Amino acid sequence: MHGPDIQWYVILSAILFTTGALGVMLRRNPLIILLSVEIMLNAANLLLIAFSRLHGREDGQIFAISVMAVAASEVVVGLGLIVAMGRRNVELDVDKLRTLRG
Amino acid sequence: MANFLVWVVWFGAAFGCLVSALAVVSFSNPFYSALALIGNLASLAVLYLLLGGEFVAAGQVLVYGGAVMVMFLFVIAYLGDRTDESPWSGGPTWQVLGAVLAGGAILAEVIVVVGLKAGNLLEQPKHISRSFGTPEALGRLFLTDHLLAFEITSIVLLVAAVGGVVLGAHARASLESDARA
């Protein structure tokens, strides 16, 4: 017995992912939606690293680092959009952005 | 004894993760949400340390908890939350106490994990080598087996940087044309 087994990590990651998904679906502030997406990405990262340890190979950690880079890019573009919204004095509420809706 | 400590640290970090994730989702002020996400990332870094991912844990704290979150906080401060109250003005004492407690818990967890690792008290299953998760091992993998992923990641980052610049320039240009009209 050496610390928590894999199922503990799976449960924790599932709860984290659900929390992030709830945030994405329930909140209307785009900043908080971006933060919730980060939580979801991190839940996936935790699982990648846990399984990488279970199998004794580092490929999962490599994947986790790539996910971190993608998350950073996503934040750059997302924050760029939010700043553009802020500059035009659009209210920060994703439900009010309906110009593109058919 | 070491096993018991590992469980204590694990539960502390997991609890910190869940509570701060709930806080991110439920705070109405995005400034507080971003601060709570820093706690979430730090707790996750403790879990990564327990899992033998030292390099990923360090990267998590430096890149995520440092760079990305500072960018977030800058944007939140730039946009302003349109309330007069500054984030630090007063606030209930339980908030201050909770923040100090959470910070202290994360610090204690990191110290315990690093101590266990340094004292060679973390039991390793047979199939996990000594160099598991070190920067050397990861760097070797990045430049051999996963070279394509490495290169694609760099291109993704470049495209994102260009996208950020274009979005900023476009917003400024459209604002100026609005002002002229």
Interface residues (C-beta under 8 A of the other chain):
Chain A: M1 H2 G3 P4 W8 Y9 L12 I15 L16 T19 G20 L22 G23 L26 R27 N29 L31 I32 L34 L35 S36 E38 I39 N42 N45 L46 I49 A50 S52 R53 G56 E58 D59 Q61 I62 F63 A64 I65 S66 M68 A69 V70 A71 A72 S73 E74 V75 V76 V77 L79 G80 L81 I82 V83 A84 G86 R87 R88 L92
Chain B: N3 V6 W7 W10 A14 C17 L18 A21 L22 V24 V25 F27 P30 S33 A34 L37 N40 L41 L44 L47 Y48 L50 L51 G52 G53 F55 V56 G59 Q60 V63 Y64 A67 V68 M71 F72 V75 I76 Y78 L79 L122 E123 Q124 P125 H127 I128 S129 F132 G133 A137 L138 L141 F142 D145 H146 A149 T153 V156 L157 V159 A160 A161 G163 G164 L167 G168 H170 A171 R172 S174 L175 D178
